Amino acid sequence: MRKVAEWKSGRVEDWYMRKVAEWKSSRLEDLYMRKVAEWKSGRVQNWYMRKVAEWKLGRLEDWYMRKVAVWKSGRLEDWYMKRVAEWKSGRMEDWYMRKVAEWKRGRV
């Protein structure tokens, strides 16, 4: 209902019109052109090709198998249980409250 109210008050429309204005002022277009330039320069393609090479060499597969091994050995489960224990003991909550306090002070 808040979204409907925002729409009716014209706030959402203003946001949309601002986005259209940004597009027309070419800020968005510049970002798009930069992405096209990266693609044409081969940087994006190189990243992709590197990933393909890693996969073919088996390094990505090794990473995956290592994660599976960690899970089967119970280490991931231990990590999860430790987090649950922290939450129940209130330590996680303290961390959360500290983050909220930092947010309110404006540090985040």
C-alpha positions in Angstrom: 0.0 0.0 0.0 3.0 2.3 0.7 4.1 1.8 -2.9 0.6 2.7 -4.2 0.6 5.8 -2.0 4.0 6.8 -3.3 2.8 6.3 -6.8 -0.3 8.4 -6.3 1.7 11.1 -4.5 3.9 11.2 -7.6 7.1 10.3 -5.7 7.7 7.1 -7.8 6.9 9.0 -11.0 9.5 11.6 -10.0 12.1 8.9 -9.5 11.3 7.4 -12.8 11.5 10.8 -14.6 14.9 11.4 -12.9 16.1 8.1 -14.3 14.8 9.1 -17.7 16.6 12.4 -17.4 19.9 10.6 -16.3 19.6 8.4 -19.4 19.0 11.4 -21.7 21.9 13.3 -20.0 24.0 10.3 -21.1 25.3 9.3 -17.7 23.7 5.9 -18.1 24.7 5.8 -21.7 28.4 6.4 -20.7 28.2 3.4 -18.4 26.8 1.3 -21.2 29.4 2.5 -23.6 32.2 1.7 -21.1 30.9 -1.8 -20.8 30.8 -2.1 -24.6 34.4 -0.8 -24.7 35.5 -3.3 -22.1 33.9 -6.1 -24.1 35.5 -4.9 -27.4 38.9 -4.5 -25.7 38.7 -8.1 -24.7 38.9 -7.6 -21.0 35.5 -9.1 -20.3 36.2 -11.9 -22.7 39.5 -12.6 -21.2 37.9 -12.9 -17.7 35.4 -15.4 -19.2 38.1 -17.3 -21.1 40.2 -17.5 -17.9 37.3 -19.1 -16.1 36.8 -21.5 -19.0 40.5 -22.4 -18.9 40.3 -22.9 -15.1 37.4 -25.2 -15.6 39.2 -27.2 -18.3 42.4 -27.4 -16.2 40.2 -28.8 -13.4 41.0 -26.1 -11.0 37.4 -25.0 -10.6 36.4 -28.6 -10.2 39.1 -29.0 -7.5 37.6 -26.0 -5.7 34.2 -27.6 -5.9 35.4 -31.0 -4.7 37.3 -29.3 -1.9 34.0 -27.7 -0.7 32.3 -31.0 -0.9 35.1 -32.6 1.1 34.8 -29.9 3.7 31.1 -30.5 3.9 31.4 -34.2 4.2 34.1 -33.9 6.9 31.7 -32.0 9.0 33.8 -28.8 9.2 31.1 -26.7 7.5 28.5 -28.1 9.9 30.8 -27.3 12.8 31.1 -23.7 11.5 27.3 -23.5 11.3 26.8 -25.0 14.7 29.3 -22.5 16.1 27.2 -19.6 14.6 24.1 -21.1 16.1 25.8 -21.3 19.5 27.0 -17.7 19.2 23.5 -16.6 18.3 22.0 -18.5 21.3 24.7 -17.2 23.7 23.8 -13.6 22.6 27.2 -12.8 21.1 25.8 -12.6 17.5 23.1 -10.3 18.9 25.7 -8.1 20.4 27.4 -7.9 17.0 24.1 -7.0 15.4 23.4 -4.3 18.1 26.9 -2.9 17.6 26.2 -2.6 13.8 22.9 -0.9 14.5 24.7 1.5 16.9 27.4 2.2 14.2 24.7 2.8 11.6 22.9 5.3 13.9 26.2 7.1 14.5 26.6 7.3 10.8 29.9 5.3 10.5 28.5 2.7 8.1 
